[in-house]
Amino acid sequence: MSKEVAIALAITIMVALAIIFFVSFILYRRTPAPKGCEKLTPTEEMCGSCKKAGCPIRWNASESEDKEKEQ
């Protein structure tokens, strides 16, 4: 295989991969989220069993634990 054919084949493959990437990205962005996957506000039921330190929504559970310790 000559150099010109190899270069043309490599460029063709790269362009095809770029087109596949952009088409799949556009289709991904247009797909709506499934029901039940909407952004949820944190509640005590969601955080009640979580023992993860540093969780940004852990404040609900930590407040209820502080109240239980006071009683």
Contact map, one row per residue, 1 for C-alpha under 8 A:
11101100000000000000000000000000000000000000000000000000000000000000000
11111100000000000000000000000000000000000000000000000000000000000000000
11111110000000000000000000000000000000000000000000000000000000000000000
01111111000000000000000000000000000000000000000000000000000000000000000
11111111100000000000000000000000000000000000000000000000000000000000000
11111111110000000000000000000000000000000000000000000000000000000000000
00111111111000000000000000000000000000000000000000000000000000000000000
00011111111100000000000000000000000000000000000000000000000000000000000
00001111111110000000000000000000000000000000000000000000000000000000000
00000111111111000000000000000000000000000000000000000000000000000000000
00000011111111100000000000000000000000000000000000000000000000000000000
00000001111111110000000000000000000000000000000000000000000000000000000
00000000111111111000000000000000000000000000000000000000000000000000000
00000000011111111100000000000000000000000000000000000000000000000000000
00000000001111111110000000000000000000000000000000000000000000000000000
00000000000111111111000000000000000000000000000000000000000000000000000
00000000000011111111100000000000000000000000000000000000000000000000000
00000000000001111111110000000000000000000000000000000000000000000000000
00000000000000111111111000000000000000000000000000000000000000000000000
00000000000000011111111100000000000000000000000000000000000000000000000
00000000000000001111111110000000000000000000000000000000000000000000000
00000000000000000111111111000000000000000000000000000000000000000000000
00000000000000000011111111100000000000000000000000000000000000000000000
00000000000000000001111111110000000000000000000000000000000000000000000
00000000000000000000111111111000000000000000000000000000000000000000000
00000000000000000000011111111100000000000000000000000000000000000000000
00000000000000000000001111111110000000000000000000000000000000000000000
00000000000000000000000111111110000000000000000000000000000000000000000
00000000000000000000000011111111000000000000000000000000000000000000000
00000000000000000000000001111111000000000000000000000000000000000000000
00000000000000000000000000111111100000000000000000000000000000000000000
00000000000000000000000000001111110000000000000000000000000000000000000
00000000000000000000000000000011111011000000000000000000000000000000000
00000000000000000000000000000001111111000000000000000000000000000000000
00000000000000000000000000000000111111000000000000000000000000000000000
00000000000000000000000000000000011111000000000000000000000000000000000
00000000000000000000000000000000111111100000000000000000000000000000000
00000000000000000000000000000000111111110000000000000000000000000000000
00000000000000000000000000000000000011111000000000000000000000000000000
00000000000000000000000000000000000001111100000000000000000000000000000
00000000000000000000000000000000000000111110000000000000000000000000000
00000000000000000000000000000000000000011111011000000000100100000000000
00000000000000000000000000000000000000001111111000000000000100000000000
00000000000000000000000000000000000000000111111100000000000110000000000
00000000000000000000000000000000000000000011111110000000000000000000000
00000000000000000000000000000000000000000111111111000000000000000000000
00000000000000000000000000000000000000000111111111000000110110000000000
00000000000000000000000000000000000000000001111111000000000010000000000
00000000000000000000000000000000000000000000111111100000000000000000000
00000000000000000000000000000000000000000000011111110000010010000000000
00000000000000000000000000000000000000000000000011111000000000000000000
00000000000000000000000000000000000000000000000001111110010000000000000
00000000000000000000000000000000000000000000000000111110010000000000000
00000000000000000000000000000000000000000000000000011111010000000000000
00000000000000000000000000000000000000000000000000011111110000000000000
00000000000000000000000000000000000000000000000000000111111000000000000
00000000000000000000000000000000000000000100001000000011111100000000000
00000000000000000000000000000000000000000000001001011111111111000000000
00000000000000000000000000000000000000000000000000000001111111100000000
00000000000000000000000000000000000000000111001000000000111111110000000
00000000000000000000000000000000000000000001001101000000011111111000000
00000000000000000000000000000000000000000000000000000000011111111100000
00000000000000000000000000000000000000000000000000000000001111111110000
00000000000000000000000000000000000000000000000000000000000111111111000
00000000000000000000000000000000000000000000000000000000000011111111100
00000000000000000000000000000000000000000000000000000000000001111111110
00000000000000000000000000000000000000000000000000000000000000111111111
00000000000000000000000000000000000000000000000000000000000000011111111
00000000000000000000000000000000000000000000000000000000000000001111111
00000000000000000000000000000000000000000000000000000000000000000111111
00000000000000000000000000000000000000000000000000000000000000000011111
